């Protein structure tokens, strides 16, 4: 008997995850900018823009990707002493 081939199978990886960095009363704005440039390799202008978003809006989405990738970023942000969480987009 021939094996049935399924063409309707959904092979998507799922919705991407987003890393959110939150404002806190502890870390200086210059330190947050330093973390964004040194860890993520962002240009200074992008790092400063994200830092200002964290400061003025309370949070900023700084990275997105697979769950495993964003979990690594989350652990790194915690290692730097920043408050961060992750959420699934969508």
C-alpha positions in Angstrom: 0.0 0.0 0.0 1.3 3.5 -0.8 2.0 5.9 2.0 -0.3 8.9 2.1 1.5 12.2 1.6 0.1 15.2 3.6 0.4 18.5 1.8 -1.6 20.5 4.3 0.9 20.1 7.1 1.9 23.4 8.8 5.6 23.6 9.1 5.9 27.1 10.5 8.1 27.6 13.6 5.5 29.7 15.4 5.3 33.3 16.2 8.6 35.0 17.1 9.4 36.0 20.7 10.3 39.5 21.8 12.7 40.7 24.5 11.4 43.6 26.5 13.8 45.7 28.7 12.0 47.6 31.5 12.8 50.9 33.2 14.1 50.6 36.7 15.3 53.1 39.4 18.7 51.5 39.7 20.6 51.6 36.3 21.9 54.8 34.8 20.9 55.6 31.3 24.5 55.6 30.2 24.8 52.0 31.6 21.8 50.8 29.7 23.2 52.4 26.5 26.5 50.6 27.2 24.7 47.2 27.6 22.9 47.7 24.3 26.0 48.6 22.4 28.3 46.0 23.9 26.0 43.0 24.1 23.8 43.5 21.0 26.4 45.4 19.0 23.9 48.2 18.3 25.3 51.5 16.9 25.3 54.2 19.6 22.4 56.0 18.0 20.2 52.9 18.1 21.2 52.1 21.6 20.5 55.6 22.8 17.1 55.6 21.1 16.1 52.3 22.8 17.5 53.5 26.1 15.3 56.7 25.9 12.3 54.5 25.0 12.9 52.4 28.1 13.3 55.6 30.2 10.3 57.5 28.8 7.8 54.8 27.9 8.8 52.3 30.7 10.0 49.6 28.3 11.4 48.8 24.9 11.5 45.8 22.6 15.2 45.3 22.0 15.3 41.9 20.2 13.1 39.3 18.7 13.6 35.7 17.4 13.1 32.1 18.3 12.3 31.3 21.9 15.8 29.9 22.6 17.5 32.9 21.1 15.4 35.4 23.2 15.9 33.3 26.3 19.7 33.7 25.9 19.2 37.5 25.5 17.0 37.5 28.6 19.6 35.7 30.7 22.2 38.1 29.5 20.1 41.1 30.4 19.6 39.7 33.9 23.3 39.1 34.1 23.9 42.8 33.4 21.4 43.7 36.1 18.6 44.9 33.8 15.0 44.1 34.3 13.8 42.2 31.2 11.0 39.8 30.2 10.1 38.0 27.0 6.7 37.6 25.3 5.5 35.8 22.2 4.4 38.1 19.4 0.9 37.8 18.1 
